[in-house]
Amino acid sequence: MLAAPPGVSLIGATRPLSAAAMQEIVLEEPYKFVPPIESDWWCWLVRFRLKGYLRNVFKVTSTECRHADRLKASLDAGHSIVLAPNHCRLSDPMVLGVLSQQVGTELFAMASWHLFKESAYQTFLIRRMGAFSIYREGNDRQSVNTAIDMLEHGRRPLIIFPEGAVSRHNDLMMEVMDGPAFIARQAAKRREKAGKPGVVIHPVAIRYSFDGDAERAVLPDVEAFEHRFSWQPQRHLGIVERIGRIGAALIGLKEVEYFGAVREGNPHTRAEKLIVEVLGDLESKWRVTDKGGSVVARVKALRSVILPGMIEKKVTEEERQARWRDLAACYYVQQIAHYPRGYIRAGDALPERIIETVERMEEDFTDHANYHGPMHCTMMVGEAIEVDTKRNRDAEGDPAMAETRRSIQTMLDQMVAERRAKLGLPERKGKTPHESELM
């Protein structure tokens, strides 16, 4: 269940300079499935220290669980359960441990393989917390079959983050993958045949609020950016405008890297064009024919064709360097896609949005992010979504996952409205943040 700590390490000592400033999420070695170790004792021991770990590492000083009774009711009814949370921060898997404690159950969790390669200690720990690996760069039948078997037997709820990546924004759901519903549906068929209660998906909305002076908290980070750019400190501007200028500068750096020059226009429009052009060029180069779906799904498809030759040592060193450059481009367009339009605006920006925007910029630019606190985490459990054993093929996308996404976004919207009312900020009406302008 544990997420990877923010690191600056490269992917092995032989990783080329072209991949610098890209987190260790892609590994140039053959994948080996890592199964969980089911141990209630270890779960108890780790949970005993969980709140201190959240406070010391992620600056999460308090937590709140809403509607945990909905999850408890599904457990009491004998349903097998998929927990499908949004994934906005690396601390998400750990805060779900607080929820599991409240309802009196342990959890299984599907976790990216790279988390098991960080250290022997982390691997030892997260396996005993119920985590098992999933290979994001290819088809991992063993992981999928393991998840189906877990849900068939229903001993613990299974966490699957349907967005497929950490978004770093609290209040907006990204597009979701269909994989969780496929896994749940296969298990539901087996349980129906055995005469057992079915499988349900519980959406979980996770939201963090910053209880402090956001401008004061991020000011050192903002001024560090300005210093790196050889700018004079922009103290005559408001904090939101300073962040906006840094964002524009970061987009400009990538435009120079990929296109040879900085382009004109709104930073978000330029970012969208950069994503479209870079992904399109890579998909043409690697002959990826399926160009639909989210940026995360498209990046996954590209990695699945770029990596195999490298892992099998079938490419020259020159070709290997070129492939790492393509992988780095994949990484950056995925990161750039996680900056929603209109997320922060001068005069009415939520403090936590300022915090997480600066943290993401720093993470993308340096591969390291400072965590700011104190943070309060609220988890809201949605109503159970019963998984049909047959999928409606006439629907666009998987209906269960579409309902999961709607449920999470509705709960997030509710918490945002509460937060704005508490801080005395005006309620935003009309366009949602991703449809409007940054400033």
WOPE-V300354 format. One record per run of one state. SS is the DSSP state (H for helix, E for strand, - for the rest). FROM is the first residue (numbers start at 1). LEN is the number of residues. If there is no record, write none. Layout:
ss from len
SS FROM LEN
SS FROM LEN
This chain:
ss from len
- 1 16
H 17 3
- 20 20
H 40 9
- 49 1
H 50 9
- 59 1
E 60 7
- 67 1
H 68 9
- 77 3
E 80 6
- 86 6
H 92 12
- 104 3
E 107 6
H 113 5
- 118 2
H 120 9
- 129 2
E 131 4
- 135 6
H 141 13
- 154 3
E 157 3
- 160 19
H 179 15
- 194 5
E 199 12
- 211 3
H 214 15
- 229 10
H 239 21
- 260 7
H 267 19
- 286 9
H 295 17
- 312 5
H 317 20
- 337 14
H 351 16
- 367 8
E 375 12
- 387 12
H 399 25
- 424 9
H 433 3
- 436 4
